[in-house]
Amino acid sequence: MREPSAFLRLREYLTTGTRRVETTVTEIPSPSRVAPHSIALAADVSGTAHGVDSDIGTGRFVALFDPEEPEGWGGPFRVVSFAQAPLEPEIGVDEFVADVTWSWLVDALDAHHAAYGSASGTATKIISRGYGELAAQGDGAQLELRASWSPLDDDLIPHVQAWEDIVAMLAGLPPASDGVALLAPRRLARD
């Protein structure tokens, strides 16, 4: 079976399309046993080379294609994504930060006109404190978004643009699209 043309168009977009200047997006090895075809991308904020996670923000995007349309997908395509970034501890304890993070995803998909269905995921805030040899690190917080959804057509570019916005927004950068509001100004990683 030939690779879907949607994946070819996505690869072309990666080399010739207009993307956020604050992020580096590269193709990475994709899972081979989840679906007959897949493509995976990594994004790191501030130009960090793939393989070294950014201390500002990082993410992964996997597009899957199965012409058998597995139950629960709602079509032949499924996107699985991940994004994470450090937070200031004061923001990490905010009870609504996870809700706001999920709304950013929905807003970014809508702002980029990415037709989708069957969305699901988790927004996780992690609060940490160093002890012993790590006590000097102090308190820290991190926010993770793990989400999946089913594109309703074969144009994956708006989905990648929305995901790239989420990776950047978690790192405290403004959205690249209109209509997506930020929770707070730039958050700093702990020292």
Number of C-alpha atoms within 10 A of each C-alpha: 6 6 12 14 11 17 21 12 14 18 17 11 15 17 11 9 11 9 17 15 10 15 22 18 26 16 16 16 11 16 15 11 8 11 18 15 20 22 21 19 20 24 29 29 27 17 13 19 16 17 9 9 17 21 17 23 28 30 26 22 26 21 26 22 23 17 13 11 14 14 8 10 19 16 20 19 26 27 23 18 21 22 26 28 27 26 25 17 21 11 17 21 14 10 10 11 17 18 12 15 23 19 14 23 20 17 19 28 23 18 18 20 12 21 17 21 15 14 15 12 14 15 18 17 23 14 17 14 13 12 11 6 7 9 10 11 13 13 16 20 21 20 22 22 23 18 19 22 22 23 24 18 13 15 16 20 19 19 24 25 21 25 25 29 26 31 29 28 29 31 28 21 20 19 22 19 16 11 12 20 15 16 16 12 11 16 17 17 17 14 8
